[in-house]
Amino acid sequence: MSDNTALDYMSAVELIRSRTSFRPEVGMVLGSGLGGLADTLTERVVIPYADIPGWPRSTVHGHSGNLVFGYLEGKPVVAQQGRAHFYEGYSMQQVTFPIRVMHLLGVKTLFLTNAAGGLNQNYRTGDLMLLNDHINFVGMVGSNPLMGPNDEQFGPRFLGMVQTYDRALRAVAKNVAREAGITLHEGVYVCLSGPNFETPAEIRMLRAIGGDAVGMSTAHEVLVARHAGMRVMACSGITNEGIDSPDVDLETNHEEVLDAGKVIVPRLTTILKGVLRHL
Ligand code: HPA
């Protein structure tokens, strides 16, 4: 049984405070192949995850493992360059540990990004999708970071999930995308545990239940962020299109996910900077 009160968030906060007096208002989680955005922050202070007690480290290629403080569009930001995943063997509480630390550092608005497979047949590799909802399969079957004793200092026992992906932030993001000529879909993210990619039958099922994109992160981080009252915006980079037939000569792989990240980063950067300007 997991006990989230046992995690020592304050030791992480203290280490960070000993390195920087920076007070971030916006947090960013940069997913697979998307960490490059953190390199564009100014007046950067970089803290390797390995230095922060309790911070889960990603073992996955394409995740750098730094917490980066700095300014983007004049706003004080902290960015996670890479994240840990449930499939790496961490508990849900460990995976979402950084979200609570960001909350304790004063972060009020959280932007999450991820690499995702396209389920919606109108989505092409390189497109972006703003999450307007999610289906959290992993949480629904009992791997939920909010399980265990509820720590009232963070939030309520029973969390409403209707107002999850901030409508005002979505509206701003859509305007920014329109002005910049960037394709920004809006849709439902399905969270699975991974680490394997989906079978064709799973792709067809996820489509049938209303999923637009599928990935292995984000939903649990969103739960913890909303529990703590943060405003949340999340955006998927579509790195590959779901393959819905076993009778084709194709296979989903991590290299294509990282490759697509290269075209996605500049688009995502434009969207996130545009939204920051409007905050
Ligand atoms: N499935 C699950 N997670 C992913 C995918 C995918 O096709 N692409 C990138 N992350």
Boltz pocket constraint, residues with backbone or C-beta under 6 A from the ligand:
constraints:
  - pocket:
      binder: B
      contacts: [[A, 115], [A, 116], [A, 117], [A, 118], [A, 196], [A, 197], [A, 198], [A, 214], [A, 215], [A, 216], [A, 237], [A, 239], [A, 240], [A, 242], [A, 252], [A, 257]]
      max_distance: 6.0
